[in-house]
Structure formats: C-alpha cells, structure tokens
Amino acid sequence: MSQGTIDRKYLLILLVGVIWLASGCGEQKPRPNIVLVVLDTVRDDLEQLDPAARPNLRALAAESTVFNNAWANAPWTVPSHASMFTGLASAGHHCTHQNPKLDADKETLAELLSADGYATAAFYSNPWLSDRTTGLLRGFSKIQESPVSGGLPGDPGTWRGDQGGRGSVTFFRRWIKAQNEEKPFFAFVNLLEAHLPYDPPAANRPAGREADEQVTGQWGMEYQAGVHAYEDVDWERLRDLYWGDVASVDHLLSGVTASLKEFGLEENTILIVCSDHGENLGDHEMVDHQFSLHESLLAVPLIVRAPGYLPVGERDDPVLLSDLYATVRQLAQVKAGDEPFHSHSLLGEPTSTSRPLVAEYARPQSHLVGSLQRLNPALDRDLIERTLRTIRVGDVRLTLGSDGEIQLHDLAVDPLQKDNIFATRPADVKALRTLLQQELSVYQPGGRSEVELDEATREQLRSLGYVR
C-alpha cells in the first residue's frame, strides 16, 4: 500500500470524526427531568386488584421496566423514605422511631440535585415527611403539604376518605407548568390514600360495600392492642376497602402522567413509581405496617419509565429502594463521591440473584406503645417493644428479634412465611446471621435520644392510627 493511500485513509477517518463531533453525537445526553412518585402503603401483590381498577399502573408498566423483586429497606414511611433519599440502610441514616429527624450531615438527593442546577419540589400530605417532624424533604426548594384530612376548597370531587392526594397532584401540575424548560427538575410526589383509614370513594368502592363502611385508624390501633380478636374480624371487608383505596391511588397517578403529557414533558422525563412499604391485611394475624418485617411489608412495586436508559420489560434481580439514590444521581449526571454501600444504580446490568437484601425495624417509639397499652392495659409490651433485622439471599430469609426470636423461611416453598424452619437448618441460620452482621457493619452506631412530637403533628398522626 502506497503512502498516498495511507494518507487518504487517515484523512477520511479524521473527516468522519469531525462530522460526528459537529453533529453532536459525541455530546452527553441532556439531563432529564425526574419524577419520583411514592404510592404510600401499596402492597406488591397488585394482581389482587381487578385489572379494570388499575389501568394507569398497567399502562405505565407496559412502557417501563418493572422490577419484580424490589424490597423496602424498612416497613414504614420514615426510614424507608430516608433510605431512598440517602442511599443508606436504617443503620446508616438513623432515621427511625427513636430518631425521626434526619441528621444534618446526611446529604439528600434533593440537596445534591439542587446544588447541581436542578429545580426541586415535593408534594405530600403524610405528616411524617414534614420538616417539623423528620426533615426528610431537606433540599427541595418548593415544599407543598396538603391537609392529611384531604379536600380542595370548592372541589366537588373530594370524598370523605381523601387523604390529600388530590391536592398533591393538583399542586404538582401547577408547579411543572411553571417550570423553565432550560432547567431540569426533580419532583417528588407522595400519595397517601392507601394508608389507614380505608375509605374509598363511591367510584372505587367494591360491589356490595355500603357508603358508610370504612376501617378507621382508631380501629387499627385497637386491633394492634389486642382489643379485637383475629377470628372476629371480617377480613374480606377490610381487604375490599383497602383495595378500593389502592384503586383511588391508581386514578391519582393518572393525574401525574397526564400532566407530563399535557405540557410536553413526557419524552424527557424519567418517571419512577414505587411504594415505600406494604401493608398487613390480616397477614400473620397483623394489620397496618408496624412490629413486622414480613414480605407483606417489604415487597414493593417498582416501575421505572426511562426511555433511552432502561429497556421496556421485566427484571427479576433483587433490588432495594435505597438503589433509587444511586439511580437518580446517575440519571442527573451528578458526581458526588462513591455510591453508598446499599445503593446500586439500576441503570447498569442486573445485579446478581444472590445479592443480599437487608431490612430493619427499630424499637417502636414509647408514645406508640403507650397509646396501645392505654387501649389495652393487659397488653404484653414485650411482644412489640423490640427491634427486628432481616436478610434474604435468594429465597432463604432470616429474621432476628432483639428478644432472641429467630425465624427462617424458604420462600420458594413457603412464600407466605407460615413455616419457621430455623430449628431444622442451623447451618443456614449461622451463615445468614454472619452475613447480616457483615452487611450492617459498614455503618457506625449513631442517632439521638427519642424525639417528642409537637401537638399539631400528633393530631395528624392520630387520624392515621399512629397515636391515640
């Protein structure tokens, strides 16, 4: 080959490269808008809900990545949201019953994105998310709380069981409409309707259920206190009303997706929809989402619509809600040190099927235990006043209580966790106990003494069944 041929070859390569760069193909993708919608208290087994009652979740799933094996880091609002916003397990962020206020040295997603040029906003009604209670929304420039009692002034569509979701969706729509297209945004929306009390509107009330039927937060506390016997409860009625509320959440979700479409934001917006935890509906003879780390509380729906970042379809690899921290950070192209130990970006290859999943439940706050004991002075506090930790590898799950209880379940043959097999598989108990200690040893002990709630927050929490 002659020298002239070689020169022409390299000249052609150089010319192609210049054209490629000039066309913008070598540039980084524009940073997307990101919307995180948390369907508070929605269980993972959505197939229990009639397909006609969840059209928006079904439509979203059809154009998204659906994570079939997603786990909450904790079984209730505060530590679960703290894990999403910091990427840390409860042992790392210390945001628990005793210490609901997030430590000032824990940087949140909203703080990271806000400092890096994102417009940030949060819309919610759950009082556990307010700055006066937990500070979990630190870093959001716009924070809009709707009344937990629900309702929009002059809105004829408001129903008795509205818990603020209509307000949150309305405020979200107004906010994104006003956004400057030159600046990407990160918005968080929490929809509380599936939480106690269960009281769906007429349109979502199951057939045969009268308009005055509801399950109140007060009843939930009475059941937890042992005032009502398991065998005396109409569990079918309770589940009907709960799933009616979930249908309401599905309808509210359509307000979010419709707003993105209305303002032409759908194509450049990543939409993440998940729950923060599930709900016991008679599972293990329990209600609500306290005093337990069962699959009925930790298994959560997780759907991510991210065209150009994630393919449409299903993934079965084990993931944690704390993974959302690393995922959003990567989507926003924010460089801020190493990923936390329990936060892996979902944009990469699926994680190993043997990845350990870890969750924790800290000892409940004294005001909750005290409220239950006032309802039932004979309540055995030792049954509920304890910490729980659990680890799952594949289908094998170990749960340890601070009172010495050991539970081992093989979910492959016992998905409802009815058969405790710890006595017959001591090797599994030992191996998983060691692995659990290793998983949590990356964190330093911390936290503060128990925090006293202000009266305004206590009043809101009463309606949700947290205090009496």
Stockholm file with secondary structure:
# STOCKHOLM 1.0

chainA/1-468         MSQGTIDRKYLLILLVGVIWLASGCGEQKPRPNIVLVVLDTVRDDLEQLDPAARPNLRALAAESTVFNNAWANAPWTVPSHASMFTGLASAGHHCTHQNPKLDADKETLAELLSADGYATAAFYSNPWLSDRTTGLLRGFSKIQESPVSGGLPGDPGTWRGDQGGRGSVTFFRRWIKAQNEEKPFFAFVNLLEAHLPYDPPAANRPAGREADEQVTGQWGMEYQAGVHAYEDVDWERLRDLYWGDVASVDHLLSGVTASLKEFGLEENTILIVCSDHGENLGDHEMVDHQFSLHESLLAVPLIVRAPGYLPVGERDDPVLLSDLYATVRQLAQVKAGDEPFHSHSLLGEPTSTSRPLVAEYARPQSHLVGSLQRLNPALDRDLIERTLRTIRVGDVRLTLGSDGEIQLHDLAVDPLQKDNIFATRPADVKALRTLLQQELSVYQPGGRSEVELDEATREQLRSLGYVR
#=GR chainA/1-468 SS CCHHHHHHHHHHHHHHHHHHHHTTTTSCCCCCEEEEEEETTCCSCGGGSCGGGCHHHHHHHHTSEEETTEECSSSSHHHHHHHHHHSCCHHHHCCSSSCCSCCTTSCCHHHHHHHTTCEEEEEECCGGGSTTTTCTTTTCSEEEECCTTCCCTTCTTCCTTCCSHHHHHHHHHHHHHTCCTTSCEEEEEEECTTSSSBCCCGGGSCTTCCTTCCBCHHHHHHHHTTSSCGGGSCHHHHHHHHHHHHHHHHHHHHHHHHHHHHTTCSTTEEEEEECSCCCEESGGGCEETSSCCCHHHHEECEEEECTTTSCSEEECSCEETTHHHHHHHHHTTCCCSSCCTTCCCTTSSCCCTTCCEEEEECCCCHHHHHHHHHHCTTCCGGGTSSCEEEEEETTEEEEEETTSCEEEEETTTCTTCCCCCGGGCHHHHHHHHHHHHHHHTTSCCCCCSCCCCCHHHHHHHHHHTSCC
#=GC SS_cons         CCHHHHHHHHHHHHHHHHHHHHTTTTSCCCCCEEEEEEETTCCSCGGGSCGGGCHHHHHHHHTSEEETTEECSSSSHHHHHHHHHHSCCHHHHCCSSSCCSCCTTSCCHHHHHHHTTCEEEEEECCGGGSTTTTCTTTTCSEEEECCTTCCCTTCTTCCTTCCSHHHHHHHHHHHHHTCCTTSCEEEEEEECTTSSSBCCCGGGSCTTCCTTCCBCHHHHHHHHTTSSCGGGSCHHHHHHHHHHHHHHHHHHHHHHHHHHHHTTCSTTEEEEEECSCCCEESGGGCEETSSCCCHHHHEECEEEECTTTSCSEEECSCEETTHHHHHHHHHTTCCCSSCCTTCCCTTSSCCCTTCCEEEEECCCCHHHHHHHHHHCTTCCGGGTSSCEEEEEETTEEEEEETTSCEEEEETTTCTTCCCCCGGGCHHHHHHHHHHHHHHHTTSCCCCCSCCCCCHHHHHHHHHHTSCC
//
